């Protein structure tokens, strides 16, 4: 099934690529996207680019991750990064909000405004929202409220939703740096593999829109 979908995607994208430059995927995030503690080439956006190249999928993946970025900081920064044309926007923010105990409603409002700005600038853009979990020491009530921020936004905005960007990586000592928060190179490889199907889905939507 995955092979059939990939073949369909390659055929669908061919007409788009002949008339345009390859679709641009922007990963807009924090230290996870930025590959904190690693070379930028080892962060998951670069690893996804290698997956795309290996599978023959024509796409340009841009890393707009910034270590320490909160959702509010991303809102202040997004206008600048949107000077670059974007076909697919991967929104990977919120982790630092959870670590700092920021009010989930503030996080939700900032992420909503970011998506609004992206769609205002590029009406045909496909958005992938990557969910995040708050650390358990924030308490059950906070972690539950924080988790629903992402699922609620995904439903209300009809975006492609990856429930947890650190799926299969969080809590695994061998896949994280000594701080227990930031993934190792192998951890980023897993993130790239987990996120890639969502990017393929977005690329299929881009191809359909361009036809």
NUNU-557886 format. One record per residue: residue in one letter; x, y, z of N, C-alpha, C in turn. Coordinates in steps of 0.2 Angstrom, whole numbers, plus 5000, padded with zeros to 4 digits. Each point is the difference from the previous one (the first is absolute). Last residue first. Layout:
! residues N
aXYZXYZXYZ/...
//
This chain:
! residues 211
x498451024951499849984993499550044997/x501050035022500450034995499749984993/x499249915021499850084999500350034994/x500649775006499350014998499850074998/x502149965009500049984993499350004998/x500350055022500350054996500049984993/x499349845015499550055000500350064996/x501449825004499549984996499550064999/x501750035015500250014993499549984995/x499649975023500050074998500250014993/x500349785009499250024999499950074998/x502249935005499849974993499250024999/x501050065021500250044994499849984994/x499649875018499550065000500250054995/x501449805003499349994997499550065000/x502250025011500050004992499349984997/x500750015024499750064997499949994993/x501149835013499350015002499650054997/x502349974995499749954997499250005002/x501550165010500050014992499549944997/x500649985023499550064999499950014992/x501649855007499449975001499450054999/x502250074998499949964995499349975001/x500950135017499750044994499949954994/x500949905019499450025001499750044995/x502249944998499549944999499350025002/x501750165004499949994993499549944998/x499550095024500649994997499950004992/x498350145016500249944997500749994998/x499050155021500150014993500349934997/x499450015024499550044996500150004992/x501449915019499449965000499450044996/x502550055004499550045003499349975000/x501949904989500049995008499550045003/x499449934976500650035002500050005008/x498549824985500150075002500650025003/x499349784993499850044994500050085002/x500549825016500449994994499950044994/x498550005020500750035001500549994994/x497350035000500549944998500750035001/x497950135003500149955005500549954999/x499050124979500050025006500049955006/x499949944976500750035002500050025008/x498149914986500549955000500750025003/x498450204994499849935000500549954999/x499950255001500549965003499849935001/x498550174991500650004996500649965002/x497349985002500550015004500749994996/x497850004989499850015007500650025005/x499550064974500449955003500050015008/x498450084978500250005007500449945002/x498950184979500349945001500350005007/x498050164997500750004997500249925001/x497950155005500049954995500750004997/x499150135019500350034994500149954995/x499049955021499750064998500350034994/x500949805009499349994998499750064997/x502250015009500049964994499349994998/x500350115020500250044995500049964993/x499549885020499550054999500150044994/x501749855008499449974996499550044999/x501850105012500249984993499449964996/x499750075023500250064996500149984992/x499849845019499450024996500050064995/x501849935016499949954994499450024996/x500450135019500550014995499949954994/x498649975019499850064997500550024994/x500649825014499449984996499750064996/x501950035015500249964994499449984996/x499650125020500350044995500249964994/x499049895018499550054997500450044995/x501249845013499649974995499550054996/x502550075009499449985003499549974994/x502450074999499550065000499449985003/x501849844996500050045006499650065000/x500249864981499649985005500050035006/x500550124976500449955005499549985005/x499050064976500350045006500349955004/x499649974973499849985007500350045005/x499350034972500649995005499649995007/x499550004970499850015007500649995005/x499850094974500349955004499950015007/x498850064975500150025007500349955004/x499950084973500049955004500250025007/x498950114976500350015007500049935003/x499950124974499849945004500450015007/x499250204981500549965003499749945004/x499150184985499949934998500549965004/x499850245003499349975001500049934999/x501950175008500049954995499349965001/x500350195013500650014996499949954994/x498549985017499950074997500550014995/x500249815013499549994995499850074997/x501650005017500349954995499450004994/x499450115020500550044996500349964994/x498649895016499650054996500550044995/x500949855015499749964994499650054996/x501050095020500549984995499749964994/x498650065018500250064996500549984995/x499449835015499450024995500250064996/x501549935017500049964994499450014995/x500050135020500650024996500149954994/x498349965016499850064996500650024995/x500249815015499549994995499950064996/x501450025018500349964995499649994994/x499150115019500550044997500349974994/x498649875014499650054996500550054996/x500949855016499949974994499550044995/x501850095019499349994999499849974993/x502549975010499650054997499349984999/x502149885009499350015003499650064998/x502249914993500050065004499350015003/x500549824986500550005005500050065004/x498549984982499849955005500650005006/x500350144981499450035004499949955006/x501649944984500250045005499550045004/x499449854983500449965005500250055005/x498850074980499749995006500349965005/x500250014971500150045006499549985006/x500449944974500349965005500250055006/x498749994974500050045006500249965006/x500250004972500049955006500150045006/x499250054974500250035006500049955006/x500050014971499849965005500450035007/x500250124980499449964998499849965005/x501450244997499949945004499449964997/x502050224996499449974998499949935003/x501250215012500249944996499449974998/x499850175014500250034994500349954995/x499249955022499650004995500150044994/x501250015021500249934996499549994994/x499750195014500650014997500249934996/x498050025013500050044994500650004997/x499949885020499749974995500050044993/x500750055024500549994995499749984993/x498850045021500350064998500549994994/x498849825009499550054997500450064998/x501249845011499949984994499550054996/x500450025023500650024996499949994993/x498449925014499950075000500650034996/x500049775005499550024995499950074999/x502449935008499349995002499550014995/x502849945000499450044997499449975004/x502449935002499750045005499350034998/x501649934980500149975007499750055005/x499349974974500450055004500049975008/x499449924971499949995008500550055003/x499449954976499950075003499949995008/x500849864976500050005007499950075003/x499349874976500350065003499949995007/x499849854976499850005007500550055004/x499149924974500550045003499750015008/x499549814979499850055005500650035003/x499349784983500350074999499650055005/x500549735001499550055000500350065000/x501049775000499950044994499450055000/x501149865018499449974997499850044993/x501950065012500149934999499449974997/x500050235006500549984995500049934998/x498750065019499750034993500449984995/x500949965021499549954998499750024994/x501550165008500349944998499549944998/x499250195010500250024993500449944997/x499349995022499549994996500250014993/x501650045016499949934999499449994996/x500450225006500549984995499949924999/x498650095016499850034994500549984994/x500449935024499549964996499850034993/x502550045010499350015003499549974995/x502450004996499749955004499350015003/x501350174988499949944995499849945004/x500750195012499350014997499849954995/x501649945021500050044994499450004997/x499849985026500249964994500250054995/x499050075021500649955002500349964994/x497650104996500450025005500549945002/x498450044980500549955002500550025005/x497950114990500750034999500649955001/x497649955004500250014993500750024999/x499449985022499949944997500250004992/x499950205013500649965001500049934997/x498050154992500550025005500649955000/x498350074978500049975007500550035004/x499049964974500050065004499949985007/x500649904974499949985007500150065005/x499349974973500350045005499849975007/x500049934972499849985007500450045005/x499450024972500450025005499749985007/x500049914972499650025006500550025006/x501050014975499849955005499650035006/x500050154978500549975004499749955005/x498650044978500250045006500749975003/x498949904981499850074999500350055005/x500449765000500250034993499850075000/x499349885019500750025000500350034993/x497749925003500150065004500850025000/x499349814989499750054997500250075003/x500649795011500450014994499850074996/x498949895020500450065001500450024994/x498649815001499650065001500450065000/x501049794999499750014993499650075001/x501049915019500550024995499750024994/x498649925017500350065001500550034995/x499149784999499550054998500350075001/x501449835007499950004993499550054997/x500149955023500650044998500050014993/x498349875009499950075002500650044998/x500249774998499550024995499950085001/x501349885015500450014994499550034995/x499249955021500450065000500450014994/x498649815002499650065000500450065000/
//
